[in-house]
Each structure stands twice: as C-alpha cells, then as structure tokens.
C-alpha cells in the first residue's frame, strides 16, 4: 500500500536537507490512504504551486473528497516542490510522488492539475518531468498516466496545450469521474494479457485513438492534439481539426444542482501553516452581476446556490472533523447570496458559543454593506476587504460595476463603529478609457474612508488601496482590447502615490513585469508554450513568488520563441478577428461578448466627449 522503501529513502536522504519538510511527508489528519492494488483506478490531484498555496485551494479538497468517496478509486495529492526539494529528488533519482502512499506520478492512472495562475506554468513542467512522465503529450503511450488539466487557465488552453492530453472546461465535479472511468475502460481495452502496453509508435497510436474517444464522448474535454493552429501576420488565423470526428468547439461542464453536490466535510488539516488555515464552505457558484472585466463571472455561469441548512450542516461537520476556529463562506460575491443575512445569523448562533469566527472574504459594495459589520462583528478580525475596482461613477458604468461610493463609505462608517479599524480596497488601473481623474479618484476615495475613521473613532483609519494592472482576459467583453504598456503603468503608479496626503493611506501597486507576463501567458496562442518551456529550462521555478521571479529570463525566453509581444498583448483585435481561445465556449458565448464590447465602446466615446 505505502511505498515504505521510498519513504525511508526520503526520510534519510532528502527531508533532513530541505526547508519545511512537513509539506512533503503526508500523514495529515483526514487524509485517505487506499491500497492501489484493490482499486479500479488511481488519480493524483495536483496543484502547480507550493503546498501552502495548494492546500488552501477549496477545489482540490472538493475533488479529493469526491473521488475518495468512491470505493473503486483512490485519490492522492501532489504539489510543486520548492527548488531545494527538486534538487534533492533529482540528486537521489527519486520521482515526484503522491503524498498518501509515496507512489510515483508515473504509476498513477491519471494525474490531474488545477491551472489557477498563468505565472505558475513552468511549475507544471517541473511536476510532469519530476514525476517521470514524458513532457509532451505526443510522446506518451497507454502505459503513461492521462495528463489532465482543469481550472480557469484552461479557458485559453493553447499556451499549455502541448503538455496535456485532456483539458476540462468548466466545473470539475461532473467531468472528473466521467473522464476517470472512461480512461480506465480504454486502458483495459488496450492492455495486453500480462497487463502491459505497446510501446513506441504503436503505443502512441493507441493512445491517440483512446484520446479521440474521450474527445468524442465528452463535449467538455479539449484534446489539443486534434486541433492545429494556423497563423497569419503573426496572429492566429484558424484552428483546424485534424479529425472530423472530434467536436469543432468545446462546451463547458456545468453542475445543474449545486446543493445536491456534497461538500468536503473532512478537509485535510495540514501540519504546517498554510495561506488559509480555516474551514471553507462554498455557498454559491457564479455571480448575479455582469462586470465586463471579470472572467470568473463569465466562466462560472449560471448562478447556483446552496440552501442555508446545507451550508450550516457542512460547517458543523467540518468543525467537528478539524477543530479549526474560523469558517470562511466562499463565492465570487458572498453578500449577494440570496439568504445572506439568515445564513450569517445562523452560523453565529451555532459557532459563536464555540469561539469560532465567521469570515466573508468577498463582500459586495451595495446598500446591504451597512449591515455586514453588525452581522459579522470584529471578533479577532479588525479589517474589512472590499473591491470597488474603480472610483468614479462613469467608469463604473463603463465596466458594469454598479456600486456607489456612498454605500461604500456608509458601510465603512458602520464598520468603524463596530470595532473594525482598517480597510483594504481592491482597484484596477489600465482599464479601457482610463483618465487621470480615475487614478485621482482611487486616492480620494481611500482618503475619504480614512477620514470617516477619524470622524468615528478619533483617528484616521488605516486604508490600503491595492491596485492591480488590468489584463484583458479571454471570454470577457474586453478580450478584444490591448493591455496598457509598461510605461503607462509606471506613470500611473507614480501618479497615484504622488496624490496621497494622509499618512494612514497606502497605495500598493502590483508588480508591472509580472502583470505584463500574465498578459502574455493568458492571451497567447500555442506558440507561447515554447517560451514557457524555454523559461523553465533556463531555471524558471515558483515565479509566482517574488523572490524567485526573474522577468528578464522570461523576456529572453519569449524572444527565443519569437513571440511578438506587441501583437500578443498590446495591439487590439478587430471584432471579426479570430482569437486564440475561440474554440472554447462559455454560457453566453461570443455574440453576447461582442454586444457588450460594442456597448462599452459607445460609453467610452461618451466619456471622452464629456471631458
């Protein structure tokens, strides 16, 4: 069951020589360990970032719990090792392994990775290579695991297309067990009498036929090898199918009844501190609003909710199985949950006597905001986080973020009166049509809130304006827009900081080089995958962490792959142009996005005329 020989080698040769070895040893509370020889199939669910990030990802806990509820499947976990661990694994010729049984990734039937952040792309290659799996899909046979990808980055699957066999679009819960069962059926079909598989060209052909069957039977499964990009003038011109029996476009997998989908009520409790050390309960999927900049809103439609008692029951069971002292209710916009007030009151009724805090990380700025601090209280939490995105009403109309500054300020006033003493605000800069007054408005709004704190408590409130650099993402009405250039962002950041007058207000701007790279990787076509590999081979590791990011390494890799950054990131697309991700569908589809882009253009013109 457990590979004791490998574990002993790790314990004696590897773990004593790496930082925080507890992230590599397994054995945490609530893990599920199964004998692979007694299972029909095995899947290793991975997250291409550090353990501390991956173990905080709710989706991983959901899929792990779901697959392990099945008596015929074993699910394990794997995360990207830090460079010191990678060095030790390579030195001692030990493959990357699942944390439950120390089984090499190459010995699982399926390895599924959740692609959440484009900058983590080289980590994917590290995990595939360290796991003993051929890097490219076309080099694998039926003896190799099915390399499966899901998550928001698959909405433009092209940059990572060469490295995965199947990329799932949409909700993972219905799709994962389906593709797992289908792959085992296909393996059984192609296995020889002794359980082995053909190698070489014959083995690769068998795998291709097996993948074609997945593509034909699952409309949410994108199998990149059957789609060949065609380029013209440095941009995508078409994506041509190499087989007529695979679908022309890919439809999203969708859960129809979220409330009927079981929540993970025995989440794994790590040995070490992670980013989110708390119980997480998803209360709603999707968002009732249609903000033009937001990819999550577009790809998570339709709106689906869980019942209050379903949520409370899951929270109680999770608390009993973990002992965490904080519960976080999750959704894109939690305070838009239709039963928000009864839910929070019910959670407080159950958990306040136990000393358990209720956290709501995604609050909507509306007239209901005034009631949120009263409902939540400030038990151990003295800071409130809000996302106004922009600060002026005409720009809000343009991005379709229908909120009011008055609601924001009134909500903060109530919060200061109920023990809160700081506010974090999320904004964007570089949006289409942005003007200096929009940047000024960010600082003015932050300082207005700090002043409200002084009016209510006698001292200026601490206010942090966290400003991200806008990247026009796929499947949003802004997908045709170009991203602002480096020079603009440098000026905008400096301009905002120069406007600050109150010492308790801080403007924190995201790193420009990282944002530009995110733009390249999220808007690129299949050729971008060569640059990702070049950066990885040049040493790119854990680039989502500031101390490891080397932008010049990336710009060199992009140049070596002959990626035209201007065309990829900064130049606009015309409305009739082919986009690298057009073969992937979302619920409302391209006609809706075209209509919204047209409306935004009209509003931008009106804003310009009014100046």
N, C-alpha and C positions, 0 to 999 in steps of 0.2 A: 504494500500500500504506500508507505512513505519510503522514499529512496534514502535509506539510512547511510549508505556509503557516501553519497554526495553530500548529505547533511554533515557528516563527520569531517569530510574534507573542507567544507566551508567553515565549519566551526574551528578547525585547527589552523587553516592556512589563510583564510580570507577575512572573516568577520573581525578578528583582532586588529586588522590593518586598515580598516575603513572607518570613517566617521559615522556615528549613529547607526551601528549595526542592527539595532532593533527593527529597523524598517525592512530588513532582508530576511528575518528569521521565522516569520509566520507565527502560528500558535496563539493568536489573539483570541479574546473572548468572542464567542458566537461564530467562529469560522466553521465551515463544514468540510470534513475530511472523508472522502469516499475511496473505496478500493476500485481503481480503474478497471481491473480485470473483471469486475462484476457489472460494469456499466455497458450500456449500448454505445454511448458516446461521451467524449470529454471535450470541454471547451475552456480555454483560458481567456478571461476577460481582462483587457489591459488598458492602461491609461498612459499615454506617452509623455509623462512628466513625473516629478518626484512623488514618492509615497505620500508625503504630507499634503500634496495637492490632490492626487488621485483618490485617497481615502476620504476626502471631503466632498467628492462628487456623488451626488444623490443617485444619479442614473446608474452608476456602477453597482451600488448597493441594491437597486431595484432589480437589475438583470441577474446579478449573482444569486439573490434570494429566489427569484422566479425559476431559474434553471435548476437550482439545488432542491426545490420543492418536488421536482420530478424524480421518481425512484430510479429511472434508467439513465440519468445524466449526472455527471459530476462537473461542477464549475469551480474554477480556481481564479486567482488574481495574479497579475504581474504589473510592475511599474518600471519606468525607465530608471536604471541605476545612475547614481552620480559618477563622475569621471573616475574617482578613486576606486569605486566598486567595479566599474567596467575594466579598468586596468588590471585589477586582481583576477577577475574572471578570465580575461584573455591570457594572463600570465600562467594560470594554472589549468587552462583549457577546460574550463567549466562553462556549460551553456547557461544562458538566462533561463530561469525556472519559475514554475508556479509556486506560490508561497505555501500552499496547503500540503503538497506532497514532494516538493523539490523535483518535480518532473520537468525535463527539458521542454521548451516550447515546441521543438520539432516532433515531440512524441504525442502531442495533443491532436485530436481530430480537427479542431477549429481553434484559431486564435483570432479574437475579435478586439479591435482597438477603437476607442472613442476619440474622434478627432474634434477637439474643442477649440484649439487655438493654432492659427497658421504658423506662428513662430516656432512651435514645437515639432514641425515636420521632420527635422533631422533626427529627433529622438525616436521617431518611428523606424527609421533605417537602423539606428543603433539596436533597437529591440529585435527587429527581424534578423539582423546579422548575428547578434549575440545569441539568439535563440537557436541558431543552426539551421535556419530556413533560407533557401535561395532568395536573393534580394528582389529579383524581378519575377513577376507572375508567370511570364512565358517560359521560364526555366524550371518550373516546378512540375512534378508528376503527381499521380494519385497517392503516392507514398508521403507527400508533404501535407502539412495542415492546410486547410482552407483559410486564407488570409482575408479577414472580413473587416470592413470599416463602417462606422456609423457616426452620428454626431453632426453638428452644424456645418463643419468644414466640407462635408460631402455635398452640400448644396452647390458648390463648384468643385466637382470631383477631379477635374483634369490635372491640377498640379501633382496629385499623389496617385494618379491612375495607373502608372506602370508597376506600382508596388503592391497593389491589392488585387485579389481575384474577384471579389464582390464588394460593392459599396451600397449599403442600405440607405435609402432616402426616407426620412420621416420617423415615425415612432418605432422604437426598437422592440417593445413588448410583443406585438403580434408577429413581427418579422423574424426575430432571433430563433424562437423554437421551430418555426417553419423551415428556415434555411438549415438549421442544425439537423433536423430529421431527414430532410431531403439529401443532404450531403452524405449522411450515413448510408442511406439507400443506394446512392451512387457508388460509394466505396465498396459496399457489399457486391454490387453488380460487377465491378472491375477487378475485384480481388481474385487471385489465383487460389487453388485448393489449399496451399500451405499458408494463405493469408498475406502473401507478398504481392507486390505490384510491378508492372512492367516499368523498365527504366528507359532512359534515352528518348529518342524521337517517338517511339511507340507510347511510352508513358506520358509524354507531353501531349500527344494527340488524344489519348484517352481523357486526360484532364480537360482539354478543350471541349470535348463533346459533353463531359459532365457539366462544365460551366455553362454551356449553351442551354442545357436542360433547365438549369436554375434560372437563366435569363428568360426562358420561355414560360416557365411556370410561376414566376414571381414578378409581378409588374413593378414592384418597388426595388428590385435588385438590379443595379447597374453593373454590368460586366464589361469593364473598359476595353478589353482586347477585341471586342466585336464592333468597336466604333473608332473609325480612323479620321483624325482631324485633317482638314485641308486648309492651307494658308494662302493668303494673297495680300501683297503690300504690307507684310509684317503683322497681319492680324488674321484671326480665324475667319474662314470663308464658308466652311461647311463641316459637318461631322457626319461622315458616311458610314453606314452599316456595312460590315464585311460579310454578314449573313442576313438573308431576307427573313429568317425565322425568329429573329430577336426583335423586341419592340423598338419602334422609332424613337419614342420618348419614354421617360421613366416617371411613374406616378408615385406619390408619397404613400407610405404605410400610415394608417390612421386608426387610432383607438376610437371606437364609437361611444363606449360606455366607460368612462374613466373610473366611476365609482365602483364598478364591478372588478376593476383590476386591483389585485391585492397589493398592499403596501408592505415594504420590508419592516417587520416588527421585531426582528432580532438583528439589528445592524451590528456590524463588526466594530468592536471597541479597540482602537489601536493602543499599543504600548507607549507610543510617543505622542507629543503634542502635534496636532495637525491644524490646518488653516481654520477648519470649522469643527471644534470639539463640542458637538451638540447633536441632538436628535433633529432630523429634518423630515417634515411631512409635506408632501406636495398636495395642495388644496385645490388647485385649478391648473389647467393647461390651456395655453392660448391667452389672448388679450382682447378685451372688447374694443380697443382703440386701434386706429389705423395710421399710426405715425409713419411718415414717408421714409424716415431714415432707418427704421428698425427692421432688421432681418428676422429677428426672433418672432415678431408679430406675424410676419408673412408666412414663415415656415411652420408655425405651430397652430395654424387654424385647422378646424373650427374651435371655438371656445367650449371647453368641457369642465365640469365642476364635480367635486365630491360633496357628499352630504356631511353635515356638521358631526353627526354621531359616528360616521365612518372615520372621520379625522380624529375625533377625541378618543375613540376606542383604540385606534392605531397608536396614538401618542401614549396612552396609558400602558399598553403592552410593551412599547419600545422602552419606556421609562423603567418598567419592571425588569426588562432584559438587559439594561445597560447601566442604569444609575446616573445617567447624565443629569445635570442640573439646569439645562436650558433646552427649550424646544423652539425650533425655527419653522414657521409656516411659509412654504415656498410657492411662488408663482411669479409670472412676469410682472404682475401688479396686484399684490395681495389685498390691498384695501379696496380693490374692485370686485373682490369675491362677493357674490350677492348676499351672503349671510355673514358678512364680516363681523358685525357687532355681536350677534348671538354667539358666534364661534369664539371670539376672544373672551367674552364673558364666561362662557362655559369652560374654556381652558383655564382661566384664572380660578374659577370655582373649584376645579379639580386639583390644580397644581400649586396654587399659592400656599395652601397649608403645608405642602411638601417642600417649600423653598425652591421651587423650580420656576425659572424665568421664562417668559414668552417673548420671542423675538420675531419681528416682522421686517425683513430686510428690504422689501420693495414696496414703498408707500406711494400712492398716487396723490398728487397735489390737486385737491378739489375742496369743496366746502366741508366735506366729511373729515378733512385733516384735523380740524379743531378738536374732534372727539378722540382722535387716536392717542395723544399723550395721556388723556384721562383713563382710557381703556388699558393702556399698557403700563402706566406708572413708570417709575425710573429705578426699580429695584436693581441694582448692580449695573444698569445701563443708563448713562447720563448723556448719551449722544444720539442724535436723530439724523438719519441719512435720507436725502430726498434728491430727485432727479428732475429739475426744471428744464434741463437741456439747453434752453436759450432764455434770454431775459427780457425780450421785447415782444409785445403782442403781435405786431405784424409779422415778425419772423416765426412766431409760434403758429400763426395761420398758415404760413408757407410750409412748415414741416408737419402740420396737422397735430401738433401737441396742444390740445385745447385746455390750457390751465390759465389761472390768473395769479398775478403777483400778490393780490390782496388775500387770496386763500392761503398762499404760502406764508405770508407774514403773519396772518391771524393764527395759523397753525403753530408757527414757531413761538408766538406770544404765549399761547396756552402751554406749550411745552416748557418754556422757561418758568412759568408759574407752577409747574408740577415737577420741579427738580432737575430738569434737563439743563445742561449748561453749555452744550456745543452742538453745532450743526455742520454736517458735511453735505455739500451740494455738488451734483454732477452736471457739468456743462460740456458742450462741444464747440470747437472753433473750426473754421474752414468749410462750413456749410455753404451750399449754393446761394449766391446773392448776399453773403455776409458783408456788413459795413462796419466802419469804426464804431458807430453808435451801438452796434450789437455787442462788441467787445467791452465798451464802456459800461453797458448795461449789466454785464456779468459782475463787475466790481461794485457798481452802485447797488445792485440787489444784495450782494454779500454784506456790504457795509450797512445797508438798511436793516438787515436781520441782526447784525451785531449791535446796532443802536437800539433795537427793540429789547435786546437782552439787558442793556443798561437801564432802559426805562422800567423794566420789570424787576430787576434784581440789584440795580445799583452799580453793575459793572458790565463792560462790553462782553458780549458772548464771543466765544471762540468759533469762528466760521472758516471753514476750509472750502474754497472753490476748486474742485478738481476738474481740470479742463483736458478733455481728450481731443485728439486730432482726427477730424472726421474722415472716415474711409467709406466711399460709396460701395455698398455690398451688393452681391447678387440677389436677385428676386425682390428688390425694393424699387420704388419709383425712381430713385436716384441712381440706379445701376448704369444709366447712360452717361452720367456726369463724370468728369475727371476729378481727381484729387488735387488739392492745392499743393504747390511746390514747397520745397524746403525753405526757401527764402521768405515765403509768406508766413509760414508758421513761426519762424524765428522772429519776424517783426511782430506778429500778433501776440506772442508770449511776452515779449519785452513791453509792448504797449499796455497790456493788461497790468503787468506788475508795476509799471510807472504810474498807474492811476490809483493805486492803493494809498489810503490816507490813515486808516485805522490799524493800529499795530496788531490787534487780535484777529485780523483778517489775513488769510494766507491764500495766495493763488499758486496752485501746484499744477504744472503742465506736464502732460505725458511726453516721453522721450520722442523726439522728432524722427530720428533714424529708425527706431523700432516701428513707429507708425507707418513710415514710408515703406518699410519692408513688409509690414502687414498688408499694405495696399497691393504690392507686387504679388504676394503669395495668394491673396484672396481673389484677385482679379485676373490672374494669369491663366494661360492655356497649358496644354500638356508639355510643351517645351520647358515650362518652368520647373518640371520635375528634374531635368538635367542639372539645373542650377542648385536645386536642393541637394542632390547627390554630391555635386562639386563642393558645396559648403560643408557637407558632412565629412567628406574625405579630407577636407582641409582642417577639420577639427571642431566644427560647429557641434556643440553639446549644450543642452539646457539653456538655450538662448532666451527663454522667457524670464530668466533670472539675470538681473542687471550685471552682476559680477562676471557672468560668462559671455554676455553679448559682445561680439566684435563686428560692428557694422561693416568695416572695410572688407572683412572676409566675405561677407555676403555680396557686396558690390563687385568684388573681384570674381566671385562665382557666377554672378549674373552676366558679367561681361564675357566670361569664358564660354557661357552657354548661349551667347549672342542674343540675350533678351533685350528688347528695345523698351526701356523703362518708360520713355515718353508715351509710346503707344499703349503700353500695358496699363499705366496708372494715371497719367496726367491728361492725355488727349480725350476729348469727349467722343462717344459713339453717336452716330446718327440713329434716328428712331428705327430705320429699316435695316440697320447693320445686324449681322449675326454676332451673337455673344457667346463666349466660351462655354456657358452653362445653359444654353437654350434647350438642350435635350433633357434637362431635369425640370419637372413640373412642380408648381405649388398650387394650393387650392384655387385661388382666384385666377392664376395664370397671367400670361403676358398681356392679353388685351386690357385687363384691369390696370396693370402697371403702366402701360402706355397712356391710358386715360389719366391716371394720377400724375404722371410726368408732364402731360400737357397742361393740366390744371396748375401744377407748380410753376411751370414756365410763365403762364399768364399772371400769376400772383407775383412772381419775381419782376416782371415788367412793370406791374402796378407799383411795387415798392420803389423801383428805380425812378419812375415818373414822379413819385411823391417826394423824393429827396430834393 
